[in-house]
């Protein structure tokens, strides 16, 4: 017994020493990684990722984008976009970024335009070959919007039956590429990456049982954490909102409403809800989160954001593809079929509704007390963000089709448009501003 005790005693300080060395190594690795990653360097007035700086579709209220425009009026520049896509432009500093796909040549690319002139600064082909022909014919091979931390540009593409996330420099050079998961196509793929802290967060929900939500280190693309998702098709982008004093990564669809810690991947809470297939991005008033879905049922629901799973109110309005807006205690939604609604956000009481007309794929954007909503036919309706009733401010027509949500920043509107009368089909990127 004495001999055993004598043999074991020196091991304790040795283990402590090894633990100390291991901890120091880990700490040093984290410090190096944090240094290599660098801070997020985007301005509050930029539009660096899907749904804008606060991920809620609300633009800087101090800017003054034009209220009226046409193919000739208030056009600062327009630039041809090769190929086809449904992604929205993002704007960081003096650069505008956009994804596109040449379906005939089977090339998926990122484009970079000069903010002031519209000149094409660079085009980087991310994937050559491997385009998936399955899915809804109305979907595109470039439906995900890019995200930027001011140092890098991140993009998701479905290619070779898998989801890949790629990082480029601001000059268009490849930094890293990471396969997220295999992907079984149902309708298509359109989830955009979300930048948070040291990570870029992506989702790959699909019916093949390989779906995940994953956080990748921005610096090198290595996976920081990953969580498996149910075996169902689903389409929303990961949205990070501050609720209850903490950042929450919110995912809807797959018959669930889920909240994760975006830094660690810890699941804060999860409960049955939403629907199987969702598209729109979650919004919050700080107390509730608002989920919408279109299959197998139409619904809008206000759910307590405390993890209790309590549904405060619900209705059967079909706001399936466009995301909603929450502003000053009111919820605004544009239905796919072209009707705009205003509800009290806490009770769900409908205050007014108005038919705009057309079919909507893009999401409304609020600038100050104005809401801009663009339909698939290229008409943009501008109306007041007010609970007192619908008040139209302007209606503008541009091109023959708009499938992407326009971007509103720097007193300008950046709009991806299918040009009218063009044969073969030609997309243009318009920059609209008051001359």
C-alpha positions, 0 to 999 in steps of 0.5 A: 500500500505504501509502495503504491502511494509512493508511486502515485504521488509524483503523478499528481504534479505531473498531471497538473503540469500537463494540464497547465501546458495544455491550457496555455497552448489552447489559450495561445491558439485562441489568441492567435486565432482571434488575432488572425480573425480580426474585428468586424470592420463594417460601418453602421451605414453599410449593408454588410449581410442579408437584411442589413446591419441589424438583420431586421430589414430596417435601414439607417433612418438618417439616409435619404434614398430617392422616393421616385425613379424610372429607367431614366430618372434618378439612375446614378448608374447601371451595370450588366450582371452576367448569368442569373441569380436571386441574391441581394447586393450587399454594400461595404464601404466603396464596394458592392458585392453580388452572387450570380450563376451562368447556368449554361456554362455551369459557373457560380461567381461573386461579382464586385462593383465600384460603389460610385461608378458601377464599374466591375472591379473583379469577378471570381468564379467560385465553382466550375461545373457541378450545378444541380438541375433538380428543384423548383425551376423558378429558383436560381443557382445563386440565391444566397446573398454574401456576407462580409466582415470588412476583411473577407467576403463569405458566400454559400453555394449548392454545388455537387449535391453539397453546400459549400461556404467560401471565403474571399479577400476583399480583392476576390482572392480565394482564402478557404472553402469548406464543405458544410454537408451533403444536400438533397434538393427539394426546391433549391437553396438560398440560405445566406451566411451570418457573421458574428464574433469570430465566426460565420454561421451557415445552415443546410436544412434538407430532406436528406438527413444531412442538414446542420447549423454550423459555425466556421472560424472566419479566419480559416474556415475550420468548424468551431461547432456544429449541430444536426438538424431534422430530416426535412426541407427548409430555407431560412437564413440563420438570424442573430438577434439580441433578445433578453440581453443576449445574442440568440441565433434563431432558426425556424422551420423543420417543425421547430423554433430553436435558439442557440448561443452563436458563440458556443452552439449551446442550445438555449431552447427549442420547442415544436412550432412554426411549420415544416418549410419556412423561408422568411427571416425571424424578427423580434420586438425584444419580447416576442419572435415572429415566425411565418411559414407556408407548408403544410400550413400558412401561419404567422405567430408571435412566440414568447422569446423566453424559451417557454414556447408560449404562442401569444397569438397566431393567424393564417395569413400567407406571408411565406417568402417575404420577411416581415418588419417590426417597428414601434410596436407594430408588425408589417407583413407583405403577403406573397399575393400582394396584400400588405398588413399592419398588426399590433405586435403584442396582440395580433390585432389587425389595424389595416390591410391594403392590396398592392398588387403583383406577387412578392418574393423580395422582403420590404425594407424600412427607411425612417418612416417609409416602407419600400416593397418591390414585387416580382413584376418590378414595381416598388410601392412606397408607403408610410410606416404608420398604424393609422392606415395605409398611406401611399407615397409613391409607386415606381416601375423598373424592368420586367422582373425583380426577384431579389430584395433591393438594398438601401444604404448610403442614400442609394438603392441597389436593385437587381433587375431583369431588364425589360425587352432584353433577349436573351434574358439580361439582368442589370444592377441599378444604383438609384439616387437623387441627382 
